[in-house]
Amino acid sequence: MVENVIIMAGGAGKRLWPASLGKRPKQFLRVDGDTTLFRSALDRAFNLDIRGVVYVVTHEDHVDAAVAECRSLVGDRRSRVVILAEPIARNTAPALALAAARMSLDGRTEETCLVMAADHLISPMDAFSKSVETASEEARQGYIVPYGIIPRSPATGYGYIETGEAAGGGLEVKSFREKPNAETAGKYMSSGRYYWNAGLFTYRNDVFQSELASYAPEIDKAFLNPDENWFQSRVKDGVMIYEPAEALRILYRDCPGISIDYAVMEKTKRIRMVKTDFDWNDVGSWDVIAEIDTPAEAPVYSYQSDGNFVYTDRPVALCGVEDLIVVVANDRVLVCRKGMSQLVKNAAEEDIKQK
């Protein structure tokens, strides 16, 4: 089984405005009941029976929220969480380079790690664990292993992985494809060779660092010689926290922002994909959340209304309306027609400008 887990808990979550806001972005929302997305990710990581550490990479503004979610961890789990705080967001390649540097400082250079996002829903656990085990076996042989989700629909909101022949416990990766239009997505789905790119990876840390050096030297150079003076360390509620010292702030200021897909995954030859059997949802918009059974925190009164979704912390009444998304949170109100939630990011950005 995989030895360590890296949870990517960055991002502002603008597409889930106004519930995702400021120091409580979407990874700290409760969309399926009592548990936040981030806490679910922590539980998922430890339920893999890892023997190592769960590294959480997040923005420094979100450290307190992350620590608060760790307080209810039982046994030795809380002491096996390491929070790495970024001074500014620079996309996923620098974030993973930072985690790799910290793993090297911790003596985990040759160990395997699973990379997963804090804002995904994955079930059931036994199917997920089986996929991680298969990916870990491939990773120990020197491969970087993405996880492919069998498409449930010709979705245009996801990237795709094009596969080739069977190889080892996985499939050859021929290419990564950006979010397609509807016609292209239909062709992808009917071909049987394309899978949704879940943004999940397993690799050995030294292999990742080697491929980063080969294909993203500008990032590798920045993180090449990690030093403890990059960090200001402290322990809060039993959780180890590494916050950026001035040296790391300077490093991030000069580091380019680029995704791990662009930096490494689309270029490396040391890659195999694992086809998965678990259910996956990236909780990327209010339209997606509307498909989940998410209870409102306050009463919702509906009169001659149908097909609406309400996420609210105060009473809401719906009268004679259909197919709306209504969100009331953080002293803000969103009213959106279903199918149009891609526009919410614009409202979030405008809200930020008004501050």
Steps between C-alpha positions, in 0.01 A plus 500: 500500500602862455716641781402870513218725380514857371170688525478805278286744698564825317279704272245768569193303390349792308257274314327425831455864606350618731528193728869473405648827612821644644649281771231232454538386138310207357718224651355598838137479387260226606333376183393149601389542860710549812854464363699757305668405174842551660423281800367230267832515313692458827290197593547354153877539530527328838256226402763386250706385803801703394809464718628850427365854502212700356642822356244778453602776260285809546515879501626658820159668547339156530730344760270565796201350320703191410622456858145534631394210277780285646395538864261206492752258348553208736801295605829609345338642189518864606876478562544351151355804324752752366364831369712680241390861460561678170547880507324543164321268259721385214289211366559129555856446370668731755271368775607143430863608467473650848354174635778302332761729656347453846489123450870505415578699814298243694701211358220373273675550165444147371154449647175493305223755535143541385400848384133589536291814519322606817177584319409169334241240594616138461318177587493216584818479705580139416500571124714809554746304715529231233584760233758665726663163565528430126639849436751460783639183344554686173652797682758277671612395152580862420179622339290807567145366512188710431156359577247487216127520567273312259283779348137493610405760239664702219599768751659821375616616844779245548834431338547156344779241489544311172623144558667230295580136568504326835834534680579339834207563730384800300471651153740689277435875493502647152394856575324741733214696346358830619130551572329418168192637330184288505562333163856402589397378845245271335770354276727448800233313688398274211861404423551327836861625510447825690457548872426800716816642657422494872808696608609202714858372472730252668877512465825445679635831624842466336341411166279809516801720580697348212220562251450851633869568433467365146182678393458800731857608583392850600290354781747228590778758527296703749438201728825312432677556830238502775604640833338517840545879491221509241253435781378632829376189681252474782259248646137586560251253649749223432535585128840588351486822299769631266434863409708697249807683625641784292715263290193307383306820435776620268508160329125506438507859379738404220353157424279462189142383548423185302289188545657159551328380183674760286829478688548123514206271428458592132873457433632212709558155346497334842124484522222242525134557573290291738137453399280544806176346623406757763252788475660842471366853509714813497229725654598770255180702468158560651349295220708205618406554866134525402525135389618397848258455788621806690270606784437868568595630844177701531136444400402518133132572417388408151167597338415395144872470434693207356854389414674759719810460718552708814815526714429742781577594859170689544136438401420525128162491326454402135176606330410398146857447375677208334854373439677759713810478717470720808794544737487715813825519696746750644250789471473444126232355272542313173206430268599302194315300236610137492752442222643852531720465808813557291418871537534493880877554481433840340285601796767383744767707326276806498433451871874493567544827310244671721698431820 
